[in-house]
């Protein structure tokens, strides 16, 4: 079997990633956002909560934990209110950020990936390259997927380290990631990013400017981010079986959307002549 198609697609993706790496004014804000939500905010809150020694405030935190669903309360570890609150915060309440932040990063990259070729004047070169339209699409998809997945797993690693260092000693040792988090990161997150990118690449192939692509992709991704937030919360609260079902449905939806979106990448659109 010929190896040309994946090589050409990867060449396109590698070129886009190289250009992205050089555009510091584009990716630095995304890195800062990811750092805030995966490291700074969780670390600050967990550090404060785990060190609460005021009796009245500790009781208030215990009351907050008592308002959580019964199933979560049964799984929460810790002997005191602050420790229980920090455990619940780390395991359950921060989970949606694991989807929202990578989704935001991939969406920002994907919105500019095709229309950006026309605005940079490189669309004509790509349109006349030996790569097929499907290979161009796959290359562009990879160029947007990789930053999102990289953000997810680097951020996940940093977040896991913070949780284990700050909360772990209070509950008997390192405990994170939990089973629900593994399902979220390895099964639920990947198709949601693919689903968002399928829609965004279709938009990027059709619009006439990068500004229009960003605006349109925001309208598309905002509802998807809200859905992903709800899904992440639900999968944490309801257990692994719900995560399996949600992930399976997301994979089916992503596969369908990717196939449909691949038809929007046409050489004439790269040249600015197609609608």
C-alpha positions as CSV (number, residue, x, y, z in Angstrom):
1,X,0.0,0.0,0.0
2,X,1.3,3.5,-0.9
3,X,2.3,5.7,2.0
4,X,2.0,9.0,0.1
5,X,-1.4,10.1,1.4
6,X,-0.5,10.1,5.1
7,X,2.9,11.6,4.3
8,X,1.4,14.5,2.3
9,X,-1.2,15.1,5.0
10,X,1.4,15.1,7.7
11,X,3.6,17.5,5.7
12,X,0.7,20.0,5.6
13,X,0.1,19.6,9.3
14,X,3.7,20.0,10.1
15,X,3.9,23.2,8.0
16,X,0.9,24.6,9.8
17,X,2.3,23.7,13.2
18,X,5.7,25.3,12.4
19,X,3.8,28.5,11.4
20,X,1.8,28.4,14.6
21,X,5.0,27.9,16.7
22,X,6.4,31.1,15.1
23,X,3.2,33.1,15.8
24,X,3.8,33.8,19.4
25,X,1.3,36.6,19.6
26,X,-1.3,34.0,18.7
27,X,-0.5,31.0,20.9
28,X,0.9,32.8,24.0
29,X,-2.6,34.0,25.1
30,X,-3.8,30.5,24.7
31,X,-1.0,29.1,26.8
32,X,-1.7,31.7,29.5
33,X,-5.4,30.8,29.5
34,X,-4.5,27.1,29.8
35,X,-2.0,27.8,32.6
36,X,-4.6,29.8,34.5
37,X,-7.3,27.2,34.4
38,X,-5.1,24.1,34.8
39,X,-2.5,25.4,37.2
40,X,-2.9,28.8,38.8
41,X,-6.6,28.9,39.7
42,X,-6.9,25.2,40.9
43,X,-3.6,25.5,42.8
44,X,-4.5,28.7,44.5
45,X,-8.0,27.5,45.6
46,X,-6.8,24.1,46.8
47,X,-3.9,25.7,48.6
48,X,-6.2,28.0,50.4
49,X,-8.9,25.5,51.2
50,X,-6.7,22.7,52.5
51,X,-5.1,25.1,55.0
52,X,-8.3,26.5,56.5
53,X,-8.0,26.3,60.3
54,X,-10.9,28.6,61.3
55,X,-13.5,26.4,63.0
56,X,-16.5,28.4,61.7
57,X,-15.2,28.4,58.1
58,X,-14.4,24.7,58.3
59,X,-18.0,24.0,59.4
60,X,-19.3,26.1,56.5
61,X,-17.2,24.0,54.1
62,X,-18.6,20.8,55.6
63,X,-22.1,22.2,55.0
64,X,-21.2,22.9,51.4
65,X,-20.0,19.3,50.9
66,X,-23.3,18.2,52.5
67,X,-25.2,19.8,49.7
68,X,-23.6,17.7,47.0
69,X,-25.4,14.7,45.6
70,X,-25.4,11.7,47.9
71,X,-23.3,9.5,45.6
72,X,-20.6,12.1,45.5
73,X,-20.7,12.5,49.3
74,X,-20.1,8.8,49.7
75,X,-17.0,9.0,47.5
76,X,-15.5,12.2,49.1
77,X,-12.5,11.5,51.2
78,X,-11.1,13.4,54.2
79,X,-11.8,13.8,57.9
80,X,-12.4,17.5,58.0
81,X,-14.6,19.9,56.1
82,X,-11.7,21.7,54.3
83,X,-10.1,18.5,53.2
84,X,-13.5,17.1,52.0
85,X,-14.2,20.3,50.1
86,X,-10.8,20.3,48.5
87,X,-11.2,16.7,47.4
88,X,-14.7,17.4,45.9
89,X,-13.3,20.5,44.2
90,X,-10.4,18.7,42.7
91,X,-12.2,15.5,41.6
92,X,-15.6,16.8,40.6
93,X,-16.0,20.5,40.2
94,X,-12.9,21.2,38.1
95,X,-13.6,18.4,35.7
96,X,-15.4,20.4,33.0
97,X,-12.3,22.6,32.5
98,X,-10.5,19.5,31.1
99,X,-12.8,19.7,28.1
100,X,-13.5,23.4,27.8
101,X,-9.9,24.6,27.7
102,X,-8.5,22.2,25.0
103,X,-11.7,22.8,23.0
104,X,-11.1,26.5,23.1
105,X,-7.5,26.1,22.0
106,X,-8.3,23.8,19.1
107,X,-11.2,26.0,18.0
108,X,-9.0,29.1,17.9
109,X,-6.4,27.3,15.8
110,X,-8.9,25.5,13.5
111,X,-10.9,28.7,12.7
112,X,-7.9,30.2,11.0
113,X,-6.4,27.1,9.4
114,X,-8.0,27.2,5.9
115,X,-9.1,30.8,5.5
116,X,-5.6,31.7,6.8
117,X,-4.1,30.1,3.6
118,X,-6.0,32.5,1.4
119,X,-5.2,35.6,3.5
120,X,-1.5,34.7,3.6
121,X,-1.5,34.1,-0.2
122,X,-0.4,30.5,0.2
123,X,-3.8,29.0,-0.8
124,X,-2.9,29.0,-4.4
125,X,0.3,27.0,-3.7
126,X,-1.7,24.5,-1.6
127,X,-4.4,24.2,-4.2
128,X,-1.9,23.3,-6.9
129,X,0.1,21.0,-4.8
130,X,0.1,17.2,-5.4
131,X,-1.9,16.6,-2.2
132,X,-5.5,15.6,-2.8
133,X,-8.4,17.5,-1.2
134,X,-8.8,14.8,1.4
135,X,-5.2,15.0,2.3
136,X,-5.4,18.8,2.6
137,X,-8.4,18.3,4.9
138,X,-6.6,15.7,7.1
139,X,-3.5,17.8,7.3
140,X,-5.5,20.8,8.5
141,X,-7.4,18.7,10.9
142,X,-4.2,17.3,12.4
143,X,-2.8,20.8,12.7
144,X,-5.7,21.9,14.8
145,X,-6.1,18.7,16.8
146,X,-2.6,18.4,18.0
147,X,-2.5,21.7,19.9
148,X,-5.8,20.9,21.6
149,X,-4.7,17.4,22.6
150,X,-1.3,18.7,23.7
151,X,-3.0,21.3,25.9
152,X,-5.3,18.6,27.4
153,X,-2.6,16.2,28.4
154,X,0.1,18.6,29.5
155,X,-2.5,20.5,31.5
156,X,-3.9,17.2,32.8
157,X,-0.4,16.2,34.0
158,X,0.2,19.5,35.7
159,X,-3.2,19.5,37.3
160,X,-2.7,15.9,38.5
161,X,0.6,16.8,40.1
162,X,-1.0,19.9,41.9
163,X,-3.9,17.8,43.2
164,X,-1.7,15.0,44.5
165,X,0.8,17.4,46.1
166,X,-1.8,19.6,47.8
167,X,-4.7,17.2,48.6
168,X,-3.0,13.8,48.5
169,X,-1.2,14.2,51.9
170,X,-4.5,15.1,53.5
171,X,-6.3,11.9,52.3
172,X,-3.7,9.3,52.8
173,X,-1.5,9.6,49.6
174,X,-1.6,10.2,45.9
175,X,-5.0,9.3,44.5
176,X,-5.4,11.3,41.3
177,X,-6.4,10.7,38.5
178,X,-9.5,8.8,39.5
179,X,-11.2,6.3,37.2
180,X,-13.8,8.9,36.1
181,X,-11.0,11.3,35.1
182,X,-9.3,8.6,33.0
183,X,-12.6,8.0,31.1
184,X,-13.1,11.7,30.7
185,X,-9.6,12.4,29.3
186,X,-9.1,9.3,27.1
187,X,-12.7,8.5,25.9
188,X,-14.9,11.6,26.2
189,X,-12.6,14.5,25.4
190,X,-11.1,13.4,22.1
191,X,-14.4,13.1,20.1
192,X,-15.7,16.4,21.5
193,X,-12.6,18.2,20.1
194,X,-13.0,16.4,16.8
195,X,-16.7,17.3,16.6
196,X,-16.0,21.0,17.2
197,X,-13.2,21.0,14.6
198,X,-15.3,19.3,12.0
199,X,-17.7,22.2,12.1
200,X,-15.1,24.9,12.4
201,X,-13.0,23.6,9.4
202,X,-16.2,23.6,7.4
203,X,-16.8,27.2,8.3
204,X,-13.1,28.2,7.7
205,X,-13.4,26.7,4.2
206,X,-16.5,28.7,3.3
207,X,-16.0,32.2,4.8
208,X,-14.1,35.1,3.2
209,X,-12.0,36.3,6.1
210,X,-10.3,35.2,9.3
211,X,-12.4,37.6,11.3
212,X,-15.6,36.0,9.9
213,X,-14.2,32.6,10.7
214,X,-13.5,33.5,14.3
215,X,-16.9,35.0,14.8
216,X,-18.7,32.1,13.2
217,X,-16.7,29.5,15.0
218,X,-17.5,31.3,18.3
219,X,-21.2,30.9,17.6
220,X,-20.7,27.2,16.9
221,X,-18.4,26.4,19.7
222,X,-20.2,28.2,22.5
223,X,-23.2,25.9,22.5
224,X,-20.8,22.9,22.2
225,X,-18.7,24.2,25.1
226,X,-21.8,24.4,27.2
227,X,-22.8,20.9,26.2
228,X,-19.3,19.6,26.9
229,X,-19.3,21.3,30.4
230,X,-22.6,19.6,31.2
231,X,-21.3,16.3,29.8
232,X,-18.1,16.4,31.9
233,X,-20.1,17.2,35.0
234,X,-22.5,14.4,34.4
235,X,-19.9,11.9,33.7
236,X,-18.2,12.7,37.0
237,X,-21.3,12.6,39.0
238,X,-22.9,9.5,37.4
239,X,-20.0,7.1,37.1
240,X,-18.1,5.3,34.4
241,X,-21.0,3.8,32.5
242,X,-22.4,7.2,31.7
243,X,-19.0,8.3,30.5
244,X,-18.8,5.2,28.2
245,X,-22.2,5.9,26.7
246,X,-21.6,9.7,26.3
247,X,-18.2,9.0,24.7
248,X,-19.6,6.4,22.3
249,X,-22.2,8.9,21.1
250,X,-19.6,11.6,20.8
251,X,-17.4,9.4,18.7
252,X,-20.3,8.6,16.3
253,X,-21.2,12.2,16.0
254,X,-17.6,13.2,15.4
255,X,-17.1,10.5,12.7
256,X,-20.3,11.7,10.9
257,X,-19.3,15.4,11.2
258,X,-15.7,14.8,10.0
259,X,-16.9,13.0,6.9
260,X,-19.4,15.7,6.0
261,X,-16.9,18.5,6.7
262,X,-14.2,16.9,4.5
263,X,-16.4,17.7,1.5
264,X,-16.2,21.4,2.1
265,X,-12.4,21.6,1.4
266,X,-12.1,22.3,-2.4
267,X,-9.3,23.6,-4.4
268,X,-11.4,26.5,-5.8
269,X,-12.2,27.6,-2.3
270,X,-8.5,27.7,-1.4
271,X,-8.1,30.0,-4.4
272,X,-11.0,32.1,-3.2
273,X,-13.3,31.2,-6.1
274,X,-15.7,28.8,-4.5
275,X,-18.8,29.4,-2.4
